[in-house]
Amino acid sequence: MARGRYAWHLAWRGMRRHPRTSAMVVVVMALGLASCMSVLAVFHALTADPVAGRHGETRTVMFRTKDEKPDPLRAVMQASLVQQVVDRLQDQTLAAVAYGTTRVQPATAPTDAAGDAETAVMFATSRIPAVFGIELLRGQWWTAADDHDGSPVAVIDVATAQRLFGTDNVLGKSIRIDDKRFRIIGVHANWAPALKFYAQNRKQYARGMAQVMAPFSAGDGVDMQMGQMSCPLGNMSDAWKQCSFSQLWAYDLDATQRQRLLQTATQVAQDFDKPPPGVTPVVYQPSLLTVREWLVLQHTVPDSVRAYVWVALAFLALCLLNAAGVLAARFLRRGAELGVRRALGASRRDVFFQHLIESGSLSAVAGAIALPLMLGAFALMRTQSIPYAALIRFHPGTFIALCAATVLTGLAVGVYPAWRAAVVPPALQVKQN
């Protein structure tokens, strides 16, 4: 304990004796840490599993043809096709999902009143809460019978209930989705996965998760905006026959169930896309993708962000090399002092520990300065017109990562200079000085 306090005292004196080089090392390391951690925080936000914590895997079905390369557009199909697959596999945790934004307002509001055109709406079959793990706070979800009948009922989240009615006690009240009236039968918790993985057309980064949910078939006649296209739901009129916007999502299926799902999807797709006589039919070969694979296929992490990660790591390495060089030069200038200490009985371990504490202390100061710099970088990035700006937030995990990076940086910077100082031959230094 006494040796530790003495080593800390010597390290503190060493930092005060060379304020310029100490400031240089701190600034260089702080800039490297702040830039690297800012980029890594963005990269982590884009690569984090949005459904982490669930014991099973959530998968989506891709209706690609044989020998066709994976394409995100092949995961979205016509409403009637995905509905048929769900109807044939009632024993599986499977849901058809159509997601978009449209106008939602209380049914008592005037028809021509300006509603919120950006309310996130999800039309899905009755197993959607089990597939996505959505918690119900009050009321009930719709049933398979509601799915079959297209019952105009809805489950909304707490925030939307407060916004529309000023209270979350909204059971029995009615809303209009687009121009269609729906009765509220339940209120679900605010469900906000890190990425909106169930969205298409580059909408994974958008704010506002599924705020209003209703039976899949009840969406017939509702006009929704989905990325760059606008589609009415239902069994597809002739005018919208080529408009594909619905997905199949499954949860916690075993190998046998996955095989049945693929076989059923293949059969339904073949029957749905049956060509005229004399025309060679398209051979479908559907596949299942996990959420992670689905996001990778959609290039959720832009190539520019991957490039920024490498640039930030290279910049941090350059900063560490510069800091290590400055510390090595400073420590070796203490040759006479170190020689006397060694001659008086100080071990190499004592000298090494002293200088490692000094470099570690400088690294800790750099980490403290890097924190506000990183927060400033987050604020600056959120003001930019980048699609994933809303995901850039400071989390406790980011702070823990910064602390760990600070410790590792201090060790990386200080080990070599401290070792060089510890191996100074004491007799030679005393003789030369």
Secondary structure as GFF3:
##gff-version 3
##sequence-region A 1 433
A	DSSP	alpha_helix	2	17	.	.	.	ID=ss1
A	DSSP	alpha_helix	19	47	.	.	.	ID=ss2
A	DSSP	beta_strand	58	62	.	.	.	ID=ss3
A	DSSP	three_ten_helix	72	75	.	.	.	ID=ss4
A	DSSP	alpha_helix	79	88	.	.	.	ID=ss5
A	DSSP	beta_strand	94	106	.	.	.	ID=ss6
A	DSSP	beta_strand	116	124	.	.	.	ID=ss7
A	DSSP	alpha_helix	128	132	.	.	.	ID=ss8
A	DSSP	beta_strand	136	139	.	.	.	ID=ss9
A	DSSP	alpha_helix	144	149	.	.	.	ID=ss10
A	DSSP	beta_strand	153	157	.	.	.	ID=ss11
A	DSSP	alpha_helix	158	165	.	.	.	ID=ss12
A	DSSP	beta_strand	174	177	.	.	.	ID=ss13
A	DSSP	beta_strand	180	188	.	.	.	ID=ss14
A	DSSP	beta_strand	212	215	.	.	.	ID=ss15
A	DSSP	three_ten_helix	216	219	.	.	.	ID=ss16
A	DSSP	beta_strand	223	226	.	.	.	ID=ss17
A	DSSP	beta_strand	229	232	.	.	.	ID=ss18
A	DSSP	three_ten_helix	238	240	.	.	.	ID=ss19
A	DSSP	beta_strand	246	251	.	.	.	ID=ss20
A	DSSP	alpha_helix	255	272	.	.	.	ID=ss21
A	DSSP	beta_strand	287	290	.	.	.	ID=ss22
A	DSSP	alpha_helix	291	297	.	.	.	ID=ss23
A	DSSP	alpha_helix	303	332	.	.	.	ID=ss24
A	DSSP	alpha_helix	335	343	.	.	.	ID=ss25
A	DSSP	alpha_helix	348	382	.	.	.	ID=ss26
A	DSSP	three_ten_helix	389	391	.	.	.	ID=ss27
A	DSSP	alpha_helix	396	422	.	.	.	ID=ss28
A	DSSP	alpha_helix	426	432	.	.	.	ID=ss29
###
